[in-house]
Amino acid sequence: MIFLKKIKYTLFGLFLVLSFYLTDRVMIYIDNNNPIMKVIEEKEVDYNIKPVNAIIKDNTIIPGVNGKEVNKHKSLIKMEEFGAFNDIYLIYNTIKPDISLDKNKDKIIIKGNAQKRSISLILEENEILENYLNEKNIYYNIITNLNTNLSIKREYINGESDEKKFSDLNSLLNKNSLNKKICLINYSNYNSCLKKEYYLISNSLDSKDNYLDLIKKIDSGDIILIRNETSLDTLKLILSEIKKLDLSIVYLSDLISE
């Protein structure tokens, strides 16, 4: 009797598996013969984008860029609501690079990926420069200490080198949902950053250098450190060159994201 029950349950399980398999095959057949699906399959090659691998050299890294591919089934469902093919309703799957920043957090990020046509500004605290950037609605990152005003809209970097102060400020940034887990290696506590697997950043340009030389070097992907002794006129020249090159100014978290 027990043996017969086992056979019964086994057969029932096989029936369920077979039913799911057949249902899946039927749905695929119906999808593939849908006129909208045929258009999606014809055009998907124009919309798929291959990922770009991160570039690693010694202990440094330049992040890659995620690719994307059309999710044909989800796109079909969306377009059937509309009644025709429309690329606005294409839905994509994200394709991660084979060599990715997330797998190499012990490497130091020296630039963002040039394909993004963006740069980032990191400021040492300077009220005049900060006020100007805030008035112009320009994104920037600020090197933060325990006395920094965290109420201003910008992106904060834990700049405490002392381990205890780094930990205290880290807790404060977490409490205010401001922690992007980014460290600047010449300011942040390096060991704490490594231990927490935060992103390690090194600026590629520095405002302490001759500003004429600096302006000539500005390029897509740059991370520009603006020292607190930098004059407002110098900052304006830097911003003017960035605009001339048609580069966007973004937060560091956006610049380094894949």
MARDOKE-567775 format. One line per 8 residues: number of its first residue (from 1); for each residue x negated, y, z negated of N, C-alpha, C. Coordinates in Angstrom, 1 decimal. Layout:
N
NUM = X:Y:Z:X:Y:Z:X:Y:Z; ...
//
This chain:
258
1 = -0.8:-1.2:0.0:0.0:0.0:0.0:-0.9:1.3:0.0; -1.9:1.3:-0.9:-2.8:2.4:-0.9:-3.5:2.6:0.4; -3.9:1.4:1.0:-4.6:1.4:2.3:-3.8:2.1:3.4; -2.5:1.7:3.4:-1.5:2.3:4.4:-1.4:3.8:4.2; -1.3:4.2:2.9:-1.2:5.7:2.7:-2.4:6.4:3.2; -3.6:5.8:3.0:-4.9:6.5:3.5:-4.8:6.6:5.0; -4.4:5.5:5.6:-4.3:5.6:7.1:-3.3:6.7:7.5; -2.1:6.7:6.8:-1.1:7.7:7.1:-1.7:9.2:7.0
9 = -2.4:9.4:5.9:-3.0:10.8:5.7:-4.0:11.1:6.7; -4.8:10.1:7.1:-5.9:10.2:8.1:-5.3:10.6:9.4; -4.2:9.8:9.8:-3.6:10.1:11.1:-2.9:11.5:11.1; -2.4:11.9:9.9:-1.7:13.2:9.8:-2.8:14.3:10.0; -3.9:14.1:9.4:-5.0:15.0:9.5:-5.5:15.2:10.9; -5.7:14.0:11.6:-6.1:14.0:13.0:-5.1:14.7:13.9; -3.8:14.5:13.5:-2.7:15.2:14.3:-2.8:16.7:14.2; -3.1:17.2:12.9:-3.2:18.6:12.7:-4.3:19.2:13.5
17 = -5.5:18.5:13.4:-6.7:19.0:14.1:-6.4:19.1:15.6; -5.8:18.0:16.1:-5.5:17.9:17.6:-4.5:19.0:18.0; -3.5:19.2:17.1:-2.5:20.3:17.4:-3.1:21.7:17.4; -4.0:22.0:16.4:-4.7:23.3:16.5:-5.6:23.4:17.7; -6.3:22.3:18.1:-7.1:22.3:19.2:-6.3:22.6:20.5; -5.2:21.9:20.7:-4.4:22.0:21.9:-3.8:23.4:21.9; -3.3:23.9:20.8:-2.8:25.3:20.7:-3.8:26.3:21.1; -5.0:26.1:20.6:-6.1:27.1:21.0:-6.4:27.0:22.5
25 = -6.4:25.8:23.0:-6.7:25.6:24.5:-5.6:26.3:25.3; -4.4:26.1:24.9:-3.2:26.7:25.6:-3.3:28.2:25.5; -3.7:28.8:24.4:-3.8:30.3:24.2:-4.9:30.8:25.1; -6.0:30.1:25.1:-7.1:30.5:26.0:-6.7:30.5:27.5; -6.0:29.5:27.8:-5.5:29.4:29.2:-4.6:30.5:29.6; -3.6:30.8:28.6:-2.7:31.9:28.9:-3.4:33.3:29.0; -4.4:33.5:28.0:-5.2:34.7:28.1:-5.9:34.9:29.4; -6.6:33.8:29.8:-7.4:33.8:31.0:-6.6:34.1:32.3
33 = -5.4:33.8:32.2:-4.5:34.0:33.4:-3.7:35.3:33.4; -3.9:36.0:32.3:-3.2:37.3:32.1:-3.9:38.3:33.0; -3.1:39.1:33.8:-3.7:40.1:34.8:-4.6:41.1:34.1; -4.2:41.5:32.9:-5.0:42.5:32.1:-6.3:41.9:31.7; -6.3:40.6:31.3:-7.5:39.9:30.9:-8.5:39.8:32.1; -7.9:39.6:33.3:-8.8:39.5:34.5:-9.5:40.8:34.8; -8.8:41.9:34.5:-9.4:43.2:34.7:-10.5:43.4:33.6; -10.2:43.0:32.4:-11.2:43.1:31.3:-12.4:42.4:31.6
41 = -12.3:41.2:32.1:-13.4:40.3:32.4:-14.2:40.9:33.6; -13.6:41.6:34.5:-14.3:42.2:35.7:-15.1:43.4:35.2; -14.6:44.2:34.2:-15.1:45.4:33.8:-16.0:45.4:32.6; -16.0:44.3:31.8:-16.7:44.2:30.6:-18.2:44.5:30.7; -18.8:44.1:31.8:-20.2:44.3:32.0:-20.6:45.8:32.0; -19.6:46.6:32.4:-19.8:48.1:32.4:-19.8:48.7:31.0; -19.3:47.9:30.0:-19.1:48.5:28.7:-20.0:47.8:27.6; -20.4:46.6:27.9:-21.3:45.9:27.0:-22.7:46.7:26.9
49 = -23.2:46.8:25.8:-24.5:47.5:25.6:-25.4:46.5:24.8; -26.6:46.3:25.3:-27.6:45.4:24.6:-28.2:46.1:23.4; -28.4:45.4:22.3:-29.1:46.0:21.2:-30.6:46.4:21.5; -31.1:47.3:20.8:-32.5:47.7:21.0:-33.3:47.3:19.7; -34.3:46.6:19.8:-35.1:46.1:18.6:-35.8:47.2:18.0; -35.9:47.1:16.6:-36.8:48.1:15.9:-38.2:47.9:16.3; -39.0:49.0:16.2:-40.4:48.9:16.6:-41.3:48.9:15.3; -42.0:47.8:15.1:-42.9:47.7:13.9:-44.3:47.8:14.3
57 = -45.0:48.6:13.6:-46.5:48.7:13.7:-47.1:48.8:12.4; -47.9:47.8:12.1:-48.5:47.7:10.7:-47.4:47.7:9.7; -47.5:48.7:8.8:-46.4:48.8:7.7:-45.3:49.8:8.0; -45.2:50.3:9.3:-44.2:51.3:9.6:-43.2:50.7:10.6; -42.1:51.4:10.6:-41.0:50.9:11.5:-40.2:52.1:12.0; -39.7:52.0:13.3:-38.8:52.9:13.8:-37.5:52.0:14.1; -36.4:52.4:13.5:-35.2:51.5:13.5:-34.7:51.3:15.0; -34.1:50.1:15.2:-33.5:49.8:16.5:-32.1:50.4:16.6
65 = -31.4:49.9:17.6:-30.0:50.4:17.8:-29.1:49.2:18.0; -28.0:49.2:17.3:-27.0:48.1:17.5:-26.5:48.1:19.0; -26.2:46.9:19.5:-25.5:46.8:20.7:-24.0:46.6:20.5; -23.3:46.4:21.6:-21.9:46.1:21.4:-21.4:45.3:22.6; -20.4:44.4:22.4:-19.8:43.7:23.5:-18.3:43.7:23.3; -17.6:43.6:24.4:-16.1:43.7:24.4:-15.6:42.4:23.7; -14.7:42.6:22.7:-13.9:41.5:22.2:-12.7:41.3:23.1; -12.8:40.4:24.0:-11.8:40.3:25.1:-10.4:40.0:24.5
73 = -10.3:39.1:23.6:-9.0:38.7:23.0:-8.3:39.9:22.3; -9.1:40.5:21.4:-8.5:41.6:20.7:-8.2:42.8:21.6; -9.0:43.0:22.6:-8.7:44.1:23.6:-7.4:43.8:24.3; -7.3:42.5:24.7:-6.1:42.1:25.4:-4.8:42.4:24.6; -4.8:42.0:23.3:-3.7:42.2:22.5:-3.3:43.7:22.4; -4.4:44.5:22.3:-4.2:46.0:22.2:-3.6:46.5:23.5; -4.1:46.1:24.6:-3.7:46.6:25.9:-2.3:46.1:26.3; -1.9:45.0:25.8:-0.6:44.5:26.1:0.5:45.4:25.5
81 = 0.1:46.0:24.4:1.1:47.0:23.7:1.2:48.2:24.7; 0.1:48.5:25.3:0.2:49.7:26.3:0.7:49.3:27.6; 0.5:48.1:28.0:1.1:47.6:29.3:0.2:47.6:30.5; -1.1:48.0:30.3:-2.0:48.0:31.4:-3.4:48.1:30.9; -4.5:47.9:31.7:-5.8:48.1:31.3:-6.1:49.5:31.1; -6.7:49.8:29.9:-7.1:51.2:29.6:-8.4:51.1:28.7; -9.5:51.6:29.1:-10.7:51.4:28.4:-10.7:52.1:27.0; -9.7:53.0:26.8:-9.6:53.6:25.5:-9.3:52.5:24.4
89 = -8.6:51.4:24.9:-8.1:50.4:23.9:-9.1:49.2:23.9; -10.3:49.3:24.4:-11.3:48.3:24.3:-11.7:48.2:22.8; -11.8:47.0:22.4:-12.3:46.7:21.0:-13.6:45.9:21.1; -14.6:46.3:20.3:-16.0:45.8:20.5:-16.4:45.0:19.2; -17.3:44.0:19.5:-18.1:43.4:18.4:-19.5:44.0:18.4; -20.0:44.2:17.2:-21.3:44.8:17.0:-22.4:43.7:17.2; -23.4:44.0:17.9:-24.5:43.1:18.1:-25.8:43.6:17.5; -26.3:43.0:16.4:-27.4:43.4:15.7:-28.7:43.1:16.5
97 = -29.7:43.9:16.4:-31.0:43.6:17.1:-31.6:42.4:16.5; -32.5:41.7:17.3:-33.2:40.6:16.7:-34.2:41.1:15.7; -34.9:42.2:16.0:-35.8:42.8:15.0:-35.0:44.0:14.4; -34.6:43.9:13.2:-33.7:44.9:12.5:-34.4:45.5:11.3; -33.9:46.8:11.1:-34.4:47.5:9.9:-34.0:46.8:8.6; -32.8:46.3:8.6:-32.3:45.6:7.3:-33.1:44.4:6.9; -33.8:43.8:7.9:-34.7:42.7:7.6:-36.1:43.1:7.3; -36.4:44.4:7.3:-37.7:44.9:7.1:-37.8:46.1:6.2
105 = -37.1:46.0:5.1:-37.0:47.2:4.2:-38.3:47.5:3.5; -39.2:46.6:3.6:-40.5:46.9:2.9:-41.4:47.8:3.9; -40.9:48.0:5.1:-41.6:48.9:6.0:-41.2:50.3:5.8; -42.1:51.2:6.2:-41.8:52.7:6.0:-41.3:53.3:7.4; -40.1:53.9:7.3:-39.5:54.5:8.5:-40.2:55.8:8.8; -40.8:55.9:10.0:-41.5:57.1:10.3:-40.7:58.0:11.3; -39.7:57.5:11.9:-38.8:58.3:12.8:-37.5:57.5:12.9; -36.5:58.3:13.5:-35.3:57.6:13.9:-35.5:57.2:15.3
113 = -34.5:56.4:15.8:-34.7:55.9:17.2:-34.4:57.1:18.2; -35.3:57.3:19.1:-35.2:58.4:20.1:-34.0:58.4:20.9; -33.4:57.2:21.1:-32.2:57.1:22.0:-31.0:57.9:21.4; -31.0:58.2:20.1:-29.9:58.8:19.5:-29.9:60.4:19.7; -31.0:60.9:20.2:-31.1:62.3:20.5:-30.7:63.2:19.3; -31.3:62.8:18.2:-31.0:63.4:16.9:-32.3:63.6:16.1; -32.3:64.5:15.1:-33.4:64.7:14.2:-32.7:64.9:12.8; -33.6:64.9:11.7:-33.1:65.1:10.4:-34.0:66.1:9.7
121 = -33.4:66.9:8.8:-34.2:67.9:8.0:-34.2:67.4:6.5; -35.3:67.4:5.9:-35.4:67.2:4.5:-36.0:68.4:3.8; -35.3:68.9:2.8:-35.7:70.2:2.1:-36.2:69.9:0.7; -37.3:70.6:0.4:-37.6:70.8:-1.0:-36.7:71.9:-1.4; -36.3:72.0:-2.7:-35.3:72.9:-3.1:-35.8:74.4:-2.9; -34.9:75.1:-2.2:-35.2:76.5:-1.9:-33.8:77.2:-1.7; -33.4:78.0:-2.6:-32.0:78.5:-2.6:-31.7:79.3:-1.3; -32.7:80.1:-0.8:-32.4:80.9:0.4:-32.2:80.0:1.6
129 = -33.1:79.0:1.8:-32.9:78.1:2.9:-31.7:77.3:2.8; -31.4:76.8:1.6:-30.2:76.0:1.4:-28.9:76.8:1.7; -28.9:78.1:1.3:-27.7:78.9:1.5:-27.5:79.2:3.0; -28.6:79.4:3.7:-28.5:79.6:5.1:-28.0:78.4:5.9; -28.5:77.2:5.5:-28.0:76.0:6.2:-26.6:75.7:5.8; -26.2:76.0:4.6:-24.8:75.8:4.2:-23.9:76.7:4.9; -24.3:78.0:5.1:-23.5:78.9:5.8:-23.3:78.5:7.3; -24.3:77.9:7.8:-24.3:77.6:9.3:-23.7:76.1:9.5
137 = -23.3:75.5:8.3:-22.8:74.1:8.4:-23.8:73.2:9.1; -25.0:73.3:8.7:-26.1:72.4:9.3:-26.4:71.3:8.3; -26.4:70.1:8.7:-26.7:69.0:7.8:-28.1:69.0:7.4; -28.3:68.6:6.1:-29.7:68.5:5.7:-29.7:67.6:4.4; -30.9:67.0:4.2:-31.1:66.2:3.0:-31.9:67.0:2.0; -31.6:66.9:0.7:-32.3:67.6:-0.3:-33.1:66.7:-1.2; -34.4:67.0:-1.5:-35.1:66.2:-2.5:-34.7:66.6:-3.9; -34.1:65.6:-4.6:-33.3:65.9:-5.8:-34.1:65.5:-7.1
145 = -33.9:66.3:-8.1:-34.3:66.0:-9.5:-33.2:66.0:-10.4; -33.4:65.7:-11.7:-32.3:65.7:-12.7:-31.6:67.0:-12.9; -32.2:68.1:-12.5:-31.6:69.4:-12.7:-30.9:69.9:-11.4; -30.9:69.1:-10.4:-30.3:69.6:-9.1:-28.8:69.6:-9.2; -28.2:70.7:-8.6:-26.7:70.8:-8.5:-26.2:69.8:-7.5; -25.4:68.8:-7.9:-25.0:67.8:-7.1:-23.6:68.1:-6.5; -23.1:69.3:-6.6:-21.8:69.6:-6.2:-21.7:70.1:-4.7; -22.9:70.4:-4.2:-23.0:71.0:-2.8:-22.9:69.8:-1.8
153 = -22.2:70.1:-0.7:-22.1:69.0:0.3:-23.4:68.9:1.1; -24.1:67.8:0.9:-25.3:67.5:1.6:-25.7:66.1:1.2; -26.8:65.6:1.7:-27.2:64.3:1.4:-28.4:64.4:0.5; -28.4:63.6:-0.6:-29.4:63.7:-1.7:-30.4:62.5:-1.6; -31.7:62.9:-1.9:-32.8:61.9:-2.0:-33.3:62.0:-3.4; -33.4:60.8:-4.1:-34.0:60.8:-5.4:-35.5:61.1:-5.3; -35.8:62.3:-5.8:-37.2:62.7:-5.7:-38.0:62.6:-7.0; -37.5:61.8:-8.0:-38.2:61.7:-9.3:-39.2:60.6:-9.1
161 = -40.5:60.9:-9.4:-41.6:60.0:-9.3:-41.7:59.2:-10.6; -41.3:59.7:-11.7:-41.4:59.0:-13.0:-40.3:57.9:-13.0; -40.7:56.7:-13.4:-39.7:55.6:-13.3:-38.5:55.8:-14.1; -38.6:56.3:-15.3:-37.4:56.5:-16.2:-36.5:57.6:-15.6; -37.1:58.7:-15.2:-36.3:59.7:-14.6:-35.7:59.3:-13.3; -36.4:58.5:-12.5:-35.9:57.9:-11.3:-34.6:57.1:-11.6; -34.7:56.3:-12.6:-33.6:55.4:-13.0:-32.4:56.3:-13.4; -32.7:57.3:-14.2:-31.6:58.2:-14.8:-30.9:58.9:-13.6
169 = -31.7:59.4:-12.7:-31.1:60.2:-11.6:-30.4:59.2:-10.6; -30.9:58.0:-10.5:-30.2:57.0:-9.7:-28.8:56.7:-10.2; -28.7:56.6:-11.5:-27.4:56.3:-12.2:-26.5:57.5:-11.9; -27.0:58.7:-12.0:-26.2:59.9:-11.8:-25.7:60.0:-10.3; -26.6:59.6:-9.4:-26.2:59.6:-8.0:-25.1:58.6:-7.7; -25.3:57.4:-8.3:-24.3:56.3:-8.2:-23.0:56.8:-8.8; -23.0:57.4:-9.9:-21.8:57.9:-10.6:-21.0:58.8:-9.7; -21.7:59.7:-9.0:-21.1:60.7:-8.1:-20.9:60.2:-6.6
177 = -21.1:58.9:-6.4:-21.0:58.3:-5.1:-21.9:59.0:-4.1; -23.1:59.4:-4.5:-24.0:60.2:-3.6:-25.3:59.4:-3.2; -25.3:58.2:-3.7:-26.6:57.4:-3.5:-26.6:56.7:-2.1; -27.4:57.2:-1.2:-27.6:56.6:0.1:-28.7:55.6:0.1; -29.4:55.4:-1.0:-30.4:54.4:-1.2:-31.6:54.7:-0.2; -32.0:56.0:-0.2:-33.1:56.4:0.6:-34.2:57.0:-0.3; -35.4:56.6:0.0:-36.5:57.2:-0.8:-37.5:57.9:0.1; -38.1:58.9:-0.3:-39.2:59.6:0.4:-40.5:59.3:-0.3
185 = -41.4:58.6:0.4:-42.4:57.9:-0.3:-43.4:58.8:-1.1; -43.5:60.0:-0.7:-44.4:60.9:-1.4:-43.8:61.6:-2.6; -42.5:61.4:-2.8:-41.7:62.0:-3.9:-41.1:61.0:-4.8; -40.4:60.0:-4.3:-39.6:59.0:-5.1:-40.6:58.0:-5.7; -40.1:57.4:-6.8:-40.9:56.3:-7.4:-41.0:55.1:-6.5; -42.1:54.9:-5.9:-42.3:53.9:-4.9:-42.0:52.5:-5.3; -42.4:52.1:-6.5:-42.2:50.8:-7.0:-40.7:50.5:-7.3; -40.0:51.5:-7.8:-38.6:51.4:-8.0:-37.8:51.2:-6.7
193 = -38.3:52.0:-5.7:-37.6:51.9:-4.4:-37.8:50.6:-3.7; -39.0:50.0:-3.9:-39.3:48.7:-3.3:-38.5:47.6:-4.0; -38.4:47.7:-5.4:-37.7:46.8:-6.2:-36.2:46.7:-5.8; -35.7:47.9:-5.6:-34.2:48.0:-5.3:-33.9:47.8:-3.8; -35.0:47.6:-3.0:-34.9:47.5:-1.5:-34.2:48.7:-0.9; -34.6:49.9:-1.3:-34.1:51.1:-0.7:-34.9:51.4:0.6; -34.3:52.2:1.4:-35.0:52.6:2.7:-36.2:53.5:2.3; -37.3:53.2:2.8:-38.5:54.0:2.6:-38.8:54.9:3.8
201 = -38.9:56.2:3.5:-39.0:57.2:4.6:-40.3:58.0:4.4; -40.9:58.3:5.6:-42.0:59.2:5.6:-41.7:60.2:6.7; -41.8:61.5:6.4:-41.5:62.5:7.4:-42.5:62.5:8.5; -42.1:62.8:9.7:-43.0:62.8:10.9:-43.5:64.2:11.2; -42.9:65.2:10.7:-43.4:66.6:10.8:-43.2:67.3:9.5; -44.1:68.4:9.3:-44.1:69.0:8.0:-44.2:70.6:8.3; -43.4:71.3:7.6:-43.4:72.8:7.8:-44.6:73.5:7.3; -45.4:72.8:6.5:-46.7:73.4:6.0:-47.7:73.5:7.2
209 = -47.5:72.8:8.2:-48.4:72.9:9.4:-48.1:74.2:10.2; -49.0:74.6:11.0:-48.8:75.8:11.8:-47.5:75.6:12.6; -46.6:76.6:12.4:-45.3:76.5:13.0:-45.3:76.4:14.5; -46.2:77.0:15.1:-46.3:76.9:16.6:-46.6:75.5:17.1; -47.6:74.9:16.3:-47.9:73.5:16.6:-46.7:72.6:16.3; -46.1:72.8:15.2:-44.9:72.0:14.8:-43.8:72.1:15.9; -43.5:73.3:16.3:-42.4:73.5:17.3:-42.7:72.7:18.6; -44.0:72.7:19.0:-44.4:72.0:20.2:-44.2:70.5:20.1
217 = -44.2:70.0:18.8:-44.2:68.5:18.6:-42.8:68.0:18.4; -41.8:68.9:18.1:-40.4:68.4:17.8:-39.9:67.5:19.0; -39.4:66.4:18.6:-38.8:65.4:19.6:-37.7:64.6:18.9; -37.0:64.0:19.7:-35.8:63.1:19.3:-36.3:62.1:18.3; -35.6:62.0:17.1:-36.0:61.0:16.1:-36.8:61.5:15.0; -37.3:62.8:15.1:-38.2:63.3:14.1:-37.5:63.5:12.8; -38.3:63.4:11.7:-37.8:63.7:10.3:-38.7:64.8:9.9; -38.1:66.0:9.7:-38.9:67.2:9.4:-38.8:67.6:8.0
225 = -39.9:67.7:7.3:-39.9:68.1:5.9:-40.1:69.6:5.8; -39.1:70.3:5.2:-39.2:71.7:5.1:-39.6:72.1:3.6; -40.8:72.6:3.5:-41.4:72.9:2.2:-40.7:74.1:1.6; -40.7:74.2:0.2:-40.0:75.3:-0.4:-40.6:76.6:-0.2; -41.9:76.7:0.3:-42.5:77.9:0.6:-42.3:78.4:2.0; -41.5:77.6:2.8:-41.2:77.9:4.2:-40.3:79.2:4.2; -40.6:80.1:5.1:-39.8:81.3:5.2:-38.6:81.0:6.0; -37.6:81.9:5.8:-36.3:81.7:6.5:-36.6:81.9:8.0
233 = -37.5:82.8:8.4:-37.8:83.0:9.8:-38.4:81.8:10.5; -39.2:81.1:9.7:-39.8:79.8:10.3:-38.7:78.8:10.5; -37.8:78.7:9.5:-36.7:77.7:9.6:-35.9:78.0:10.8; -35.6:79.3:11.0:-34.8:79.7:12.2:-35.5:79.3:13.5; -36.8:79.5:13.5:-37.5:79.1:14.8:-37.4:77.6:15.0; -37.5:76.8:13.9:-37.4:75.4:14.0:-36.0:75.0:14.6; -35.0:75.6:14.0:-33.6:75.3:14.4:-33.4:75.8:15.8; -34.0:76.9:16.2:-33.8:77.3:17.6:-34.4:76.3:18.6
241 = -35.6:75.8:18.3:-36.3:74.8:19.1:-35.4:73.5:19.2; -34.9:73.1:18.1:-34.0:71.9:18.1:-32.8:72.1:19.0; -32.2:73.3:18.9:-31.1:73.6:19.8:-31.5:73.6:21.3; -32.7:74.2:21.6:-33.2:74.3:22.9:-33.4:72.9:23.5; -33.8:71.9:22.7:-34.0:70.6:23.1:-32.7:69.8:23.2; -31.6:70.4:22.8:-30.3:69.7:22.8:-30.3:68.5:21.9; -30.9:68.6:20.7:-30.9:67.6:19.8:-29.9:67.9:18.7; -29.2:66.8:18.2:-28.3:67.0:17.1:-29.0:66.9:15.7
249 = -28.6:67.7:14.7:-29.1:67.6:13.4:-28.2:66.7:12.6; -28.7:65.6:12.0:-27.8:64.7:11.3:-28.4:64.3:10.0; -27.6:63.7:9.1:-28.1:63.2:7.8:-29.1:62.1:8.1; -30.1:61.9:7.2:-31.0:60.8:7.3:-30.3:59.4:7.5; -29.3:59.2:6.7:-28.6:57.9:6.7:-28.0:57.6:8.1; -27.7:58.7:8.8:-27.2:58.5:10.2:-28.4:58.3:11.2; -29.4:59.0:10.9:-30.6:58.9:11.8:-31.2:57.5:11.8; -31.3:56.9:10.6:-32.0:55.6:10.5:-31.0:54.5:10.7
257 = -29.7:54.7:10.7:-28.8:53.6:10.9:-28.9:53.0:12.3; -28.7:51.7:12.3:-28.7:51.0:13.6:-27.3:50.8:14.2
//
